[in-house]
Amino acid sequence: MDIFLLCVFLPLVTVAWGQYSDYYYGPYNYGDNDEWVNVYRQGFNFQCPHGQVIVAVRSVFSKKEGSDRLWNYACMPASQSLGEPTECWWEEINRAGTEWYQTCSNNGLVAGFQSQYFPSVLDREWQFYCCRYSRRCPYSCWLTTEYPGHYGEDMDMMMYTYDYYIRGATTTFSAVHRDRQWKFIVCRMTDYDCPFQNLFNLHTNKPSVTLRDH
């Protein structure tokens, strides 16, 4: 390459790398000393610190322990461009033994999980802890692949790209394996302050945009 062109393009490449190299989350710290947030067959309540959201989910399955799972979660601070959390709440309970789909209402992002185990169905009920931020809103939502890939396997879901956030999940339940597979609903956040209240239908609690599988 001509030395003149090299001198022109090299600074541009350096600037571009500086703009985008921080668009990936770093290593995750799961809880305290990477310990699980629950024990088998027991309930738990996990909430990220104020201003942080869920960015990774880890789980292991045990058939002998009531077909239950151990869980752990990693949190990261939300981008400052989102503003401050204006309110946080627990969503409605998703019942054990059934398939379900849920997003955080009111443009909320998932910042925690609450769960109770039910030995009668060898499954858990779930609630999302959601927080709404003052400036930006979710859009361009999509579904992740299934976690775990097969019933009974370990699960390790991580968000790698900055400015994409978990908004909810859809799950399938196997009556044979007594386990769930999760597809997380992930959304990008707007680059501008939102003039609207909710991108999601208040009656169905489902996205007004089309979800696509990745």
C-alpha positions in Angstrom: 0.0 0.0 0.0 1.2 3.5 -0.8 2.8 5.0 2.3 0.6 8.1 1.9 -2.6 6.1 1.9 -1.4 4.1 4.9 -0.8 7.3 6.9 -4.3 8.5 6.0 -6.3 5.3 6.8 -4.4 4.1 9.9 -5.7 6.8 12.2 -9.3 6.2 10.9 -9.0 2.5 11.7 -7.7 3.4 15.2 -10.6 5.7 15.8 -13.1 3.1 14.6 -11.6 0.5 16.9 -11.7 2.9 19.8 -15.4 3.5 19.2 -16.5 -0.1 18.9 -14.0 -2.1 21.0 -16.0 -1.3 24.2 -19.2 -2.7 22.7 -18.6 -6.1 24.3 -19.1 -7.0 27.9 -16.1 -8.2 29.8 -15.8 -11.3 32.0 -18.7 -11.9 34.3 -18.7 -12.3 38.0 -21.5 -14.6 39.1 -22.7 -13.6 42.6 -20.3 -13.9 45.5 -17.4 -16.2 44.7 -19.3 -17.7 41.8 -21.7 -19.5 44.2 -25.2 -20.5 43.3 -28.0 -18.2 44.4 -30.2 -21.2 45.5 -30.1 -24.8 46.7 -32.1 -27.6 45.1 -35.8 -27.6 45.8 -35.7 -24.2 47.5 -37.0 -20.8 46.5 -34.8 -17.8 45.8 -34.9 -14.1 45.1 -32.1 -12.4 43.2 -31.9 -8.7 42.3 -29.1 -6.8 40.6 -27.8 -3.7 42.4 -29.5 -0.5 41.6 -28.8 0.7 38.1 -27.7 -2.8 36.9 -29.3 -5.4 34.7 -29.0 -9.1 34.1 -26.4 -10.0 31.4 -25.7 -13.7 32.0 -27.5 -16.7 33.3 -25.9 -20.0 34.4 -27.6 -23.2 35.5 -27.0 -26.9 36.1 -29.7 -29.6 36.2 -30.0 -32.6 38.6 -32.7 -35.3 38.0 -32.0 -36.9 41.4 -32.6 -33.6 43.1 -36.2 -33.4 42.0 -35.4 -32.5 38.4 -34.4 -29.1 39.7 -31.7 -26.6 38.8 -29.1 -24.5 40.5 -29.0 -20.9 39.2 -26.7 -18.0 39.2 -26.8 -14.6 37.5 -24.4 -11.9 36.5 -25.2 -8.1 36.5 -23.6 -5.2 34.7 -24.4 -1.4 35.0 -26.7 -0.2 32.3 -25.3 2.3 29.9 -25.4 5.9 31.2 -27.3 6.9 28.1 -30.4 5.1 29.4 -30.6 7.6 32.3 -31.5 6.5 35.8 -34.0 3.8 36.8 -37.3 5.5 37.5 -39.1 2.5 38.9 -38.7 -1.2 39.5 -41.3 -3.9 40.1 -42.1 -7.7 40.1 -44.0 -8.9 37.1 -46.9 -11.4 37.3 -46.0 -15.0 38.3 -45.4 -17.6 35.6 -46.9 -20.8 36.8 -45.0 -24.1 37.2 -45.7 -26.9 34.8 -46.8 -24.8 31.9 -45.2 -23.0 29.0 -45.2 -19.3 29.2 -44.1 -16.1 27.5 -43.5 -12.8 29.3 -41.8 -9.4 28.8 -41.2 -6.7 31.3 -44.1 -4.2 31.0 -43.7 -0.5 30.7 -40.4 -0.7 28.8 -38.7 -2.4 31.7 -35.5 -4.5 31.5 -34.8 -7.6 33.5 -32.9 -6.9 36.6 -33.7 -10.0 38.7 -35.5 -13.3 39.1 -37.6 -14.8 41.8 -38.6 -18.5 41.9 -40.4 -21.1 44.0 -40.1 -24.9 43.5 -43.1 -27.1 43.5 -42.5 -30.8 44.1 -46.0 -31.8 42.9 -45.0 -30.9 39.3 -41.1 -31.0 39.6 -40.9 -27.5 38.3 -40.6 -23.9 39.3 -42.8 -20.8 39.1 -41.0 -17.6 38.0 -41.2 -13.8 38.3 -39.1 -11.2 36.5 -37.8 -8.2 38.5 -38.0 -5.3 36.0 -36.7 -1.7 36.0 -37.6 1.1 33.7 -35.0 3.7 32.7 -35.8 7.4 32.3 -34.5 8.2 28.8 -34.3 5.2 26.4 -36.7 2.5 25.2 -36.3 -1.0 23.8 -36.8 -1.8 20.2 -35.7 -4.3 17.5 -36.3 -7.3 19.7 -35.3 -10.8 19.0 -35.2 -14.3 20.5 -32.0 -16.0 21.4 -31.4 -19.7 20.6 -32.7 -22.2 23.2 -30.9 -22.5 26.5 -30.0 -25.2 27.3 -29.6 -26.7 23.9 -31.3 -29.9 25.2 -33.3 -30.7 28.3 -31.2 -31.7 31.2 -28.0 -30.0 30.0 -26.0 -27.3 31.7 -26.9 -23.7 30.7 -24.7 -20.7 30.2 -26.2 -17.7 28.4 -24.2 -14.5 28.1 -24.9 -11.1 26.5 -21.8 -10.1 24.6 -22.9 -6.9 22.8 -23.3 -3.6 24.7 -26.6 -1.8 24.4 -28.6 -5.0 24.0 -30.7 -5.9 27.0 -32.8 -8.8 28.2 -36.5 -7.9 28.2 -38.1 -11.2 29.1 -38.3 -14.9 28.0 -40.4 -17.6 26.4 -40.0 -21.1 27.8 -41.1 -24.6 26.9 -41.6 -27.3 29.5 -41.0 -31.0 29.0 -43.4 -33.3 30.9 -40.9 -36.2 30.3 -37.7 -34.5 31.4 -39.3 -32.1 33.9 -37.0 -29.4 32.6 -37.3 -26.1 30.7 -35.7 -24.6 27.7 -35.5 -20.8 27.6 -35.4 -18.3 24.7 -34.5 -14.9 26.1 -36.1 -11.8 24.6 -33.3 -9.4 23.8 -33.8 -5.8 22.6 -31.6 -3.0 21.5 -32.2 0.4 23.1 -33.0 3.6 21.1 -30.3 6.1 20.4 -32.6 8.9 21.2 -34.8 9.9 24.2 -38.2 8.3 24.0 -41.3 10.4 23.4 -43.6 7.4 23.9 -44.5 5.3 27.0 -44.5 1.8 25.7 -43.5 -0.1 22.7 -45.4 -3.1 23.9 -49.1 -3.8 23.7 -50.6 -3.2 27.1 -53.4 -5.7 26.6 -51.3 -8.7 25.4 -48.0 -7.7 27.0 -46.4 -8.8 23.8 -44.0 -6.8 21.5 -45.5 -4.6 18.8 -42.3 -5.4 16.7 -41.7 -8.8 15.2 -39.4 -11.1 17.2 -36.9 -13.0 15.1 -34.9 -16.1 16.1 -31.1 -15.9 16.1 
